[in-house]
Amino acid sequence: MEAKKGYSAKAKGLPMSPFKIRPVADLVRGKSYVESVAVLEALPNKSAKLLRKVLQSAGANAMFQNSQLDEEMLYVKELLVDAGPSQKRIWPRSRGRADRLIKRSAHILVVLDEKKLQGNK
């Protein structure tokens, strides 16, 4: 889960199932940074809020590492949503029985990179 090149940010142990985060992540993967933030701000999901925070953190890391960088030149190069550790709990049921409740967590990795301008060689 290591970033090869670019500007990255990680969030680990987020209290939400990765199955709920992945559909929202698919909406912004490969898009420009500014467009991705706008899409995530418009969505009402909790997962969109979590993704937006990690995306903005990666954007802030990019601006900190390269002060001449323009936000318009960044795009989402890589966006990984992996399963984190899960907590197992007991859920009491009727007649003295019990079910197992699995509270899932997620890890998010966002890698931003600069768009390459196509020009004459």
N, CA, C and O atoms as a GROMACS GRO file, in nm:
protein
  484
    1MET      N    1   0.082  -0.119   0.000
    1MET     CA    2   0.000   0.000   0.000
    1MET      C    3   0.087   0.126   0.000
    1MET      O    4   0.040   0.233   0.039
    2GLU      N    5   0.210   0.114  -0.043
    2GLU     CA    6   0.299   0.229  -0.046
    2GLU      C    7   0.284   0.305  -0.178
    2GLU      O    8   0.265   0.246  -0.284
    3ALA      N    9   0.293   0.436  -0.168
    3ALA     CA   10   0.282   0.520  -0.287
    3ALA      C   11   0.415   0.519  -0.362
    3ALA      O   12   0.521   0.530  -0.301
    4LYS      N   13   0.409   0.505  -0.492
    4LYS     CA   14   0.530   0.501  -0.574
    4LYS      C   15   0.584   0.642  -0.595
    4LYS      O   16   0.701   0.669  -0.566
    5LYS      N   17   0.501   0.732  -0.647
    5LYS     CA   18   0.544   0.867  -0.679
    5LYS      C   19   0.423   0.958  -0.670
    5LYS      O   20   0.310   0.916  -0.698
    6GLY      N   21   0.445   1.082  -0.631
    6GLY     CA   22   0.334   1.175  -0.622
    6GLY      C   23   0.322   1.226  -0.479
    6GLY      O   24   0.413   1.211  -0.398
    7TYR      N   25   0.209   1.285  -0.451
    7TYR     CA   26   0.181   1.342  -0.320
    7TYR      C   27   0.069   1.261  -0.258
    7TYR      O   28  -0.039   1.247  -0.316
    8SER      N   29   0.094   1.206  -0.138
    8SER     CA   30  -0.001   1.111  -0.083
    8SER      C   31  -0.050   1.152   0.055
    8SER      O   32   0.010   1.236   0.122
    9ALA      N   33  -0.161   1.090   0.094
    9ALA     CA   34  -0.215   1.103   0.229
    9ALA      C   35  -0.286   0.973   0.262
    9ALA      O   36  -0.346   0.909   0.176
   10LYS      N   37  -0.278   0.935   0.390
   10LYS     CA   38  -0.341   0.811   0.436
   10LYS      C   39  -0.435   0.842   0.551
   10LYS      O   40  -0.413   0.936   0.628
   11ALA      N   41  -0.538   0.762   0.561
   11ALA     CA   42  -0.625   0.762   0.679
   11ALA      C   43  -0.646   0.617   0.716
   11ALA      O   44  -0.688   0.536   0.633
   12LYS      N   45  -0.617   0.583   0.840
   12LYS     CA   46  -0.626   0.444   0.882
   12LYS      C   47  -0.728   0.428   0.993
   12LYS      O   48  -0.747   0.517   1.076
   13GLY      N   49  -0.794   0.313   0.993
   13GLY     CA   50  -0.887   0.280   1.100
   13GLY      C   51  -1.014   0.361   1.100
   13GLY      O   52  -1.072   0.386   1.206
   14LEU      N   53  -1.060   0.402   0.983
   14LEU     CA   54  -1.184   0.480   0.976
   14LEU      C   55  -1.303   0.392   1.012
   14LEU      O   56  -1.312   0.278   0.965
   15PRO      N   57  -1.394   0.440   1.095
   15PRO     CA   58  -1.504   0.356   1.143
   15PRO      C   59  -1.618   0.340   1.043
   15PRO      O   60  -1.732   0.378   1.070
   16MET      N   61  -1.586   0.284   0.927
   16MET     CA   62  -1.687   0.259   0.825
   16MET      C   63  -1.640   0.143   0.739
   16MET      O   64  -1.520   0.124   0.718
   17SER      N   65  -1.734   0.067   0.692
   17SER     CA   66  -1.701  -0.048   0.609
   17SER      C   67  -1.643  -0.004   0.475
   17SER      O   68  -1.692   0.092   0.416
   18PRO      N   69  -1.538  -0.072   0.428
   18PRO     CA   70  -1.483  -0.035   0.297
   18PRO      C   71  -1.582  -0.058   0.183
   18PRO      O   72  -1.570   0.003   0.077
   19PHE      N   73  -1.680  -0.145   0.203
   19PHE     CA   74  -1.781  -0.170   0.100
   19PHE      C   75  -1.870  -0.048   0.079
   19PHE      O   76  -1.926  -0.030  -0.029
   20LYS      N   77  -1.883   0.036   0.181
   20LYS     CA   78  -1.962   0.159   0.168
   20LYS      C   79  -1.880   0.273   0.109
   20LYS      O   80  -1.936   0.366   0.050
   21ILE      N   81  -1.749   0.267   0.124
   21ILE     CA   82  -1.663   0.376   0.076
   21ILE      C   83  -1.626   0.357  -0.072
   21ILE      O   84  -1.615   0.455  -0.145
   22ARG      N   85  -1.608   0.232  -0.116
   22ARG     CA   86  -1.560   0.206  -0.252
   22ARG      C   87  -1.647   0.263  -0.363
   22ARG      O   88  -1.592   0.316  -0.459
   23PRO      N   89  -1.782   0.256  -0.356
   23PRO     CA   90  -1.860   0.316  -0.466
   23PRO      C   91  -1.839   0.466  -0.480
   23PRO      O   92  -1.842   0.519  -0.591
   24VAL      N   93  -1.818   0.535  -0.369
   24VAL     CA   94  -1.792   0.679  -0.374
   24VAL      C   95  -1.651   0.704  -0.428
   24VAL      O   96  -1.629   0.800  -0.502
   25ALA      N   97  -1.557   0.619  -0.391
   25ALA     CA   98  -1.420   0.633  -0.439
   25ALA      C   99  -1.413   0.615  -0.591
   25ALA      O  100  -1.332   0.679  -0.658
   26ASP      N  101  -1.497   0.527  -0.644
   26ASP     CA  102  -1.498   0.505  -0.789
   26ASP      C  103  -1.542   0.629  -0.866
   26ASP      O  104  -1.508   0.645  -0.984
   27LEU      N  105  -1.619   0.717  -0.801
   27LEU     CA  106  -1.666   0.839  -0.868
   27LEU      C  107  -1.554   0.938  -0.894
   27LEU      O  108  -1.559   1.013  -0.991
   28VAL      N  109  -1.452   0.940  -0.808
   28VAL     CA  110  -1.348   1.044  -0.818
   28VAL      C  111  -1.214   0.990  -0.866
   28VAL      O  112  -1.123   1.069  -0.892
   29ARG      N  113  -1.198   0.861  -0.876
   29ARG     CA  114  -1.069   0.803  -0.917
   29ARG      C  115  -1.036   0.846  -1.060
   29ARG      O  116  -1.116   0.826  -1.152
   30GLY      N  117  -0.917   0.905  -1.079
   30GLY     CA  118  -0.872   0.946  -1.211
   30GLY      C  119  -0.914   1.087  -1.252
   30GLY      O  120  -0.870   1.136  -1.356
   31LYS      N  121  -0.996   1.154  -1.172
   31LYS     CA  122  -1.041   1.289  -1.207
   31LYS      C  123  -0.943   1.393  -1.153
   31LYS      O  124  -0.852   1.360  -1.077
   32SER      N  125  -0.963   1.517  -1.193
   32SER     CA  126  -0.878   1.624  -1.144
   32SER      C  127  -0.909   1.650  -0.996
   32SER      O  128  -1.017   1.617  -0.946
   33TYR      N  129  -0.812   1.709  -0.928
   33TYR     CA  130  -0.825   1.734  -0.784
   33TYR      C  131  -0.942   1.827  -0.754
   33TYR      O  132  -1.021   1.799  -0.664
   34VAL      N  133  -0.953   1.936  -0.826
   34VAL     CA  134  -1.058   2.035  -0.801
   34VAL      C  135  -1.196   1.974  -0.828
   34VAL      O  136  -1.289   1.996  -0.750
   35GLU      N  137  -1.208   1.898  -0.936
   35GLU     CA  138  -1.335   1.835  -0.970
   35GLU      C  139  -1.373   1.729  -0.866
   35GLU      O  140  -1.490   1.715  -0.831
   36SER      N  141  -1.274   1.656  -0.816
   36SER     CA  142  -1.300   1.552  -0.716
   36SER      C  143  -1.351   1.612  -0.586
   36SER      O  144  -1.444   1.559  -0.525
   37VAL      N  145  -1.289   1.721  -0.542
   37VAL     CA  146  -1.334   1.786  -0.419
   37VAL      C  147  -1.476   1.839  -0.436
   37VAL      O  148  -1.557   1.828  -0.343
   38ALA      N  149  -1.508   1.894  -0.552
   38ALA     CA  150  -1.643   1.946  -0.577
   38ALA      C  151  -1.746   1.834  -0.576
   38ALA      O  152  -1.856   1.850  -0.523
   39VAL      N  153  -1.712   1.720  -0.636
   39VAL     CA  154  -1.804   1.606  -0.638
   39VAL      C  155  -1.829   1.555  -0.497
   39VAL      O  156  -1.943   1.527  -0.460
   40LEU      N  157  -1.723   1.543  -0.417
   40LEU     CA  158  -1.737   1.490  -0.282
   40LEU      C  159  -1.812   1.587  -0.190
   40LEU      O  160  -1.881   1.543  -0.098
   41GLU      N  161  -1.799   1.718  -0.213
   41GLU     CA  162  -1.873   1.814  -0.132
   41GLU      C  163  -2.022   1.810  -0.161
   41GLU      O  164  -2.103   1.841  -0.074
   42ALA      N  165  -2.058   1.771  -0.283
   42ALA     CA  166  -2.199   1.767  -0.322
   42ALA      C  167  -2.270   1.642  -0.272
   42ALA      O  168  -2.393   1.640  -0.262
   43LEU      N  169  -2.195   1.537  -0.241
   43LEU     CA  170  -2.257   1.412  -0.198
   43LEU      C  171  -2.292   1.415  -0.049
   43LEU      O  172  -2.215   1.470   0.031
   44PRO      N  173  -2.407   1.358  -0.010
   44PRO     CA  174  -2.448   1.363   0.130
   44PRO      C  175  -2.392   1.249   0.215
   44PRO      O  176  -2.416   1.246   0.336
   45ASN      N  177  -2.318   1.155   0.156
   45ASN     CA  178  -2.273   1.036   0.228
   45ASN      C  179  -2.166   1.070   0.331
   45ASN      O  180  -2.090   1.166   0.316
   46LYS      N  181  -2.161   0.989   0.438
   46LYS     CA  182  -2.054   1.002   0.535
   46LYS      C  183  -1.922   0.963   0.472
   46LYS      O  184  -1.817   1.020   0.502
   47SER      N  185  -1.928   0.864   0.383
   47SER     CA  186  -1.805   0.819   0.316
   47SER      C  187  -1.747   0.929   0.228
   47SER      O  188  -1.625   0.938   0.214
   48ALA      N  189  -1.831   1.012   0.169
   48ALA     CA  190  -1.783   1.123   0.087
   48ALA      C  191  -1.708   1.225   0.173
   48ALA      O  192  -1.608   1.282   0.130
   49LYS      N  193  -1.757   1.246   0.294
   49LYS     CA  194  -1.690   1.340   0.385
   49LYS      C  195  -1.552   1.286   0.425
   49LYS      O  196  -1.454   1.361   0.429
   50LEU      N  197  -1.545   1.156   0.455
   50LEU     CA  198  -1.417   1.096   0.493
   50LEU      C  199  -1.317   1.102   0.377
   50LEU      O  200  -1.200   1.134   0.397
   51LEU      N  201  -1.364   1.070   0.257
   51LEU     CA  202  -1.277   1.074   0.139
   51LEU      C  203  -1.230   1.216   0.109
   51LEU      O  204  -1.115   1.238   0.072
   52ARG      N  205  -1.320   1.313   0.125
   52ARG     CA  206  -1.285   1.453   0.098
   52ARG      C  207  -1.174   1.500   0.192
   52ARG      O  208  -1.083   1.572   0.150
   53LYS      N  209  -1.181   1.459   0.319
   53LYS     CA  210  -1.078   1.500   0.415
   53LYS      C  211  -0.941   1.445   0.376
   53LYS      O  212  -0.841   1.516   0.384
   54VAL      N  213  -0.938   1.319   0.335
   54VAL     CA  214  -0.810   1.258   0.296
   54VAL      C  215  -0.759   1.322   0.167
   54VAL      O  216  -0.639   1.346   0.152
   55LEU      N  217  -0.850   1.349   0.074
   55LEU     CA  218  -0.813   1.411  -0.053
   55LEU      C  219  -0.757   1.552  -0.030
   55LEU      O  220  -0.657   1.590  -0.092
   56GLN      N  221  -0.820   1.629   0.058
   56GLN     CA  222  -0.772   1.764   0.086
   56GLN      C  223  -0.638   1.760   0.160
   56GLN      O  224  -0.555   1.849   0.144
   57SER      N  225  -0.618   1.657   0.242
   57SER     CA  226  -0.490   1.641   0.310
   57SER      C  227  -0.379   1.613   0.209
   57SER      O  228  -0.268   1.667   0.221
   58ALA      N  229  -0.408   1.529   0.110
   58ALA     CA  230  -0.310   1.502   0.004
   58ALA      C  231  -0.281   1.630  -0.076
   58ALA      O  232  -0.167   1.654  -0.115
   59GLY      N  233  -0.385   1.710  -0.101
   59GLY     CA  234  -0.366   1.837  -0.171
   59GLY      C  235  -0.280   1.934  -0.092
   59GLY      O  236  -0.196   2.003  -0.148
   60ALA      N  237  -0.301   1.938   0.040
   60ALA     CA  238  -0.221   2.025   0.126
   60ALA      C  239  -0.076   1.976   0.129
   60ALA      O  240   0.017   2.057   0.131
   61ASN      N  241  -0.056   1.844   0.130
   61ASN     CA  242   0.080   1.790   0.125
   61ASN      C  243   0.150   1.829  -0.005
   61ASN      O  244   0.269   1.861  -0.006
   62ALA      N  245   0.075   1.826  -0.115
   62ALA     CA  246   0.132   1.863  -0.245
   62ALA      C  247   0.173   2.010  -0.246
   62ALA      O  248   0.280   2.045  -0.295
   63MET      N  249   0.088   2.098  -0.192
   63MET     CA  250   0.118   2.241  -0.191
   63MET      C  251   0.236   2.270  -0.098
   63MET      O  252   0.315   2.361  -0.123
   64PHE      N  253   0.248   2.192   0.010
   64PHE     CA  254   0.358   2.213   0.105
   64PHE      C  255   0.491   2.169   0.044
   64PHE      O  256   0.593   2.236   0.063
   65GLN      N  257   0.490   2.058  -0.028
   65GLN     CA  258   0.614   2.005  -0.085
   65GLN      C  259   0.659   2.081  -0.209
   65GLN      O  260   0.779   2.087  -0.238
   66ASN      N  261   0.565   2.139  -0.282
   66ASN     CA  262   0.599   2.211  -0.405
   66ASN      C  263   0.515   2.338  -0.409
   66ASN      O  264   0.398   2.335  -0.448
   67SER      N  265   0.575   2.450  -0.369
   67SER     CA  266   0.498   2.574  -0.357
   67SER      C  267   0.460   2.634  -0.493
   67SER      O  268   0.366   2.714  -0.499
   68GLN      N  269   0.529   2.598  -0.601
   68GLN     CA  270   0.495   2.650  -0.733
   68GLN      C  271   0.384   2.571  -0.799
   68GLN      O  272   0.343   2.603  -0.911
   69LEU      N  273   0.335   2.469  -0.734
   69LEU     CA  274   0.234   2.380  -0.792
   69LEU      C  275   0.098   2.450  -0.797
   69LEU      O  276   0.062   2.523  -0.706
   70ASP      N  277   0.025   2.425  -0.904
   70ASP     CA  278  -0.110   2.479  -0.919
   70ASP      C  279  -0.211   2.368  -0.893
   70ASP      O  280  -0.194   2.255  -0.940
   71GLU      N  281  -0.316   2.399  -0.817
   71GLU     CA  282  -0.419   2.298  -0.786
   71GLU      C  283  -0.484   2.242  -0.911
   71GLU      O  284  -0.524   2.125  -0.914
   72GLU      N  285  -0.494   2.324  -1.014
   72GLU     CA  286  -0.558   2.280  -1.138
   72GLU      C  287  -0.478   2.171  -1.210
   72GLU      O  288  -0.533   2.097  -1.292
   73MET      N  289  -0.349   2.161  -1.179
   73MET     CA  290  -0.264   2.063  -1.247
   73MET      C  291  -0.263   1.927  -1.179
   73MET      O  292  -0.205   1.832  -1.232
   74LEU      N  293  -0.326   1.915  -1.063
   74LEU     CA  294  -0.327   1.789  -0.989
   74LEU      C  295  -0.443   1.700  -1.033
   74LEU      O  296  -0.550   1.749  -1.069
   75TYR      N  297  -0.420   1.569  -1.028
   75TYR     CA  298  -0.528   1.474  -1.052
   75TYR      C  299  -0.511   1.355  -0.957
   75TYR      O  300  -0.402   1.334  -0.903
   76VAL      N  301  -0.616   1.279  -0.938
   76VAL     CA  302  -0.614   1.164  -0.847
   76VAL      C  303  -0.552   1.047  -0.923
   76VAL      O  304  -0.616   0.983  -1.005
   77LYS      N  305  -0.425   1.021  -0.893
   77LYS     CA  306  -0.352   0.915  -0.962
   77LYS      C  307  -0.392   0.777  -0.909
   77LYS      O  308  -0.410   0.682  -0.985
   78GLU      N  309  -0.406   0.768  -0.777
   78GLU     CA  310  -0.435   0.640  -0.714
   78GLU      C  311  -0.526   0.664  -0.594
   78GLU      O  312  -0.507   0.759  -0.519
   79LEU      N  313  -0.625   0.578  -0.578
   79LEU     CA  314  -0.717   0.588  -0.465
   79LEU      C  315  -0.751   0.447  -0.420
   79LEU      O  316  -0.828   0.377  -0.486
   80LEU      N  317  -0.693   0.407  -0.308
   80LEU     CA  318  -0.713   0.272  -0.256
   80LEU      C  319  -0.799   0.275  -0.131
   80LEU      O  320  -0.779   0.358  -0.042
   81VAL      N  321  -0.894   0.184  -0.125
   81VAL     CA  322  -0.977   0.167  -0.005
   81VAL      C  323  -0.963   0.022   0.036
   81VAL      O  324  -1.013  -0.068  -0.032
   82ASP      N  325  -0.895  -0.002   0.148
   82ASP     CA  326  -0.870  -0.136   0.196
   82ASP      C  327  -0.941  -0.158   0.329
   82ASP      O  328  -0.978  -0.063   0.398
   83ALA      N  329  -0.957  -0.284   0.364
   83ALA     CA  330  -1.020  -0.320   0.491
   83ALA      C  331  -0.919  -0.304   0.604
   83ALA      O  332  -0.803  -0.344   0.592
   84GLY      N  333  -0.964  -0.246   0.713
   84GLY     CA  334  -0.883  -0.235   0.832
   84GLY      C  335  -0.920  -0.346   0.929
   84GLY      O  336  -0.992  -0.439   0.892
   85PRO      N  337  -0.873  -0.337   1.051
   85PRO     CA  338  -0.910  -0.440   1.149
   85PRO      C  339  -1.058  -0.431   1.185
   85PRO      O  340  -1.115  -0.322   1.192
   86SER      N  341  -1.118  -0.546   1.207
   86SER     CA  342  -1.260  -0.547   1.243
   86SER      C  343  -1.275  -0.587   1.389
   86SER      O  344  -1.198  -0.668   1.442
   87GLN      N  345  -1.375  -0.529   1.453
   87GLN     CA  346  -1.404  -0.560   1.593
   87GLN      C  347  -1.524  -0.653   1.598
   87GLN      O  348  -1.625  -0.630   1.532
   88LYS      N  349  -1.511  -0.758   1.676
   88LYS     CA  350  -1.621  -0.854   1.689
   88LYS      C  351  -1.692  -0.829   1.821
   88LYS      O  352  -1.629  -0.825   1.927
   89ARG      N  353  -1.822  -0.814   1.814
   89ARG     CA  354  -1.905  -0.787   1.931
   89ARG      C  355  -2.017  -0.890   1.939
   89ARG      O  356  -2.052  -0.954   1.839
   90ILE      N  357  -2.072  -0.905   2.057
   90ILE     CA  358  -2.184  -0.996   2.078
   90ILE      C  359  -2.313  -0.914   2.077
   90ILE      O  360  -2.322  -0.810   2.142
   91TRP      N  361  -2.412  -0.962   2.002
   91TRP     CA  362  -2.541  -0.896   1.993
   91TRP      C  363  -2.645  -0.990   2.053
   91TRP      O  364  -2.679  -1.091   1.991
   92PRO      N  365  -2.698  -0.958   2.171
   92PRO     CA  366  -2.795  -1.048   2.236
   92PRO      C  367  -2.923  -1.060   2.154
   92PRO      O  368  -2.976  -0.962   2.102
   93ARG      N  369  -2.973  -1.183   2.143
   93ARG     CA  370  -3.097  -1.212   2.071
   93ARG      C  371  -3.195  -1.278   2.168
   93ARG      O  372  -3.166  -1.296   2.286
   94SER      N  373  -3.310  -1.312   2.116
   94SER     CA  374  -3.412  -1.372   2.200
   94SER      C  375  -3.375  -1.516   2.240
   94SER      O  376  -3.291  -1.579   2.176
   95ARG      N  377  -3.437  -1.564   2.343
   95ARG     CA  378  -3.422  -1.700   2.397
   95ARG      C  379  -3.278  -1.732   2.438
   95ARG      O  380  -3.234  -1.847   2.428
   96GLY      N  381  -3.206  -1.632   2.484
   96GLY     CA  382  -3.071  -1.655   2.534
   96GLY      C  383  -2.965  -1.677   2.428
   96GLY      O  384  -2.852  -1.714   2.459
   97ARG      N  385  -3.000  -1.654   2.305
   97ARG     CA  386  -2.904  -1.672   2.197
   97ARG      C  387  -2.825  -1.543   2.176
   97ARG      O  388  -2.856  -1.438   2.234
   98ALA      N  389  -2.723  -1.553   2.093
   98ALA     CA  390  -2.642  -1.435   2.062
   98ALA      C  391  -2.592  -1.444   1.919
   98ALA      O  392  -2.563  -1.553   1.868
   99ASP      N  393  -2.583  -1.330   1.854
   99ASP     CA  394  -2.526  -1.321   1.720
   99ASP      C  395  -2.394  -1.245   1.730
   99ASP      O  396  -2.370  -1.170   1.824
  100ARG      N  397  -2.312  -1.266   1.631
  100ARG     CA  398  -2.186  -1.194   1.625
  100ARG      C  399  -2.204  -1.071   1.537
  100ARG      O  400  -2.252  -1.082   1.424
  101LEU      N  401  -2.166  -0.956   1.588
  101LEU     CA  402  -2.172  -0.830   1.515
  101LEU      C  403  -2.028  -0.791   1.479
  101LEU      O  404  -1.943  -0.780   1.568
  102ILE      N  405  -2.002  -0.771   1.353
  102ILE     CA  406  -1.867  -0.736   1.308
  102ILE      C  407  -1.865  -0.588   1.270
  102ILE      O  408  -1.930  -0.547   1.173
  103LYS      N  409  -1.790  -0.510   1.347
  103LYS     CA  410  -1.776  -0.368   1.318
  103LYS      C  411  -1.650  -0.351   1.233
  103LYS      O  412  -1.539  -0.372   1.281
  104ARG      N  413  -1.670  -0.314   1.108
  104ARG     CA  414  -1.559  -0.306   1.013
  104ARG      C  415  -1.497  -0.166   1.013
  104ARG      O  416  -1.561  -0.067   1.048
  105SER      N  417  -1.372  -0.161   0.973
  105SER     CA  418  -1.303  -0.033   0.957
  105SER      C  419  -1.229  -0.035   0.823
  105SER      O  420  -1.216  -0.139   0.759
  106ALA      N  421  -1.181   0.083   0.783
  106ALA     CA  422  -1.121   0.096   0.650
  106ALA      C  423  -0.994   0.180   0.656
  106ALA      O  424  -0.977   0.263   0.745
  107HIS      N  425  -0.906   0.155   0.560
  107HIS     CA  426  -0.788   0.236   0.536
  107HIS      C  427  -0.803   0.301   0.398
  107HIS      O  428  -0.845   0.235   0.303
  108ILE      N  429  -0.769   0.429   0.388
  108ILE     CA  430  -0.776   0.500   0.260
  108ILE      C  431  -0.638   0.556   0.227
  108ILE      O  432  -0.572   0.616   0.313
  109LEU      N  433  -0.596   0.537   0.103
  109LEU     CA  434  -0.472   0.596   0.052
  109LEU      C  435  -0.505   0.675  -0.073
  109LEU      O  436  -0.562   0.622  -0.168
  110VAL      N  437  -0.467   0.803  -0.073
  110VAL     CA  438  -0.488   0.890  -0.189
  110VAL      C  439  -0.352   0.936  -0.239
  110VAL      O  440  -0.271   0.987  -0.161
  111VAL      N  441  -0.328   0.920  -0.368
  111VAL     CA  442  -0.204   0.968  -0.430
  111VAL      C  443  -0.242   1.065  -0.541
  111VAL      O  444  -0.316   1.030  -0.633
  112LEU      N  445  -0.191   1.188  -0.531
  112LEU     CA  446  -0.212   1.290  -0.633
  112LEU      C  447  -0.084   1.305  -0.714
  112LEU      O  448   0.026   1.283  -0.663
  113ASP      N  449  -0.099   1.342  -0.839
  113ASP     CA  450   0.017   1.366  -0.924
  113ASP      C  451  -0.015   1.481  -1.018
  113ASP      O  452  -0.130   1.519  -1.035
  114GLU      N  453   0.090   1.536  -1.080
  114GLU     CA  454   0.072   1.647  -1.173
  114GLU      C  455   0.035   1.594  -1.311
  114GLU      O  456   0.084   1.490  -1.354
  115LYS      N  457  -0.052   1.668  -1.378
  115LYS     CA  458  -0.083   1.635  -1.518
  115LYS      C  459   0.035   1.677  -1.603
  115LYS      O  460   0.093   1.784  -1.584
  116LYS      N  461   0.070   1.592  -1.696
  116LYS     CA  462   0.177   1.625  -1.789
  116LYS      C  463   0.118   1.698  -1.909
  116LYS      O  464   0.024   1.650  -1.972
  117LEU      N  465   0.172   1.814  -1.939
  117LEU     CA  466   0.126   1.890  -2.054
  117LEU      C  467   0.179   1.827  -2.181
  117LEU      O  468   0.299   1.800  -2.193
  118GLN      N  469   0.090   1.804  -2.276
  118GLN     CA  470   0.132   1.745  -2.402
  118GLN      C  471   0.184   1.856  -2.493
  118GLN      O  472   0.112   1.950  -2.527
  119GLY      N  473   0.308   1.843  -2.532
  119GLY     CA  474   0.367   1.944  -2.618
  119GLY      C  475   0.452   1.879  -2.725
  119GLY      O  476   0.465   1.757  -2.731
  120ASN      N  477   0.511   1.962  -2.808
  120ASN     CA  478   0.598   1.910  -2.912
  120ASN      C  479   0.732   1.867  -2.851
  120ASN      O  480   0.782   1.931  -2.759
  121LYS      N  481   0.787   1.758  -2.905
  121LYS     CA  482   0.913   1.708  -2.851
  121LYS      C  483   1.031   1.779  -2.910
  121LYS      O  484   1.146   1.749  -2.876
   0.00000   0.00000   0.00000
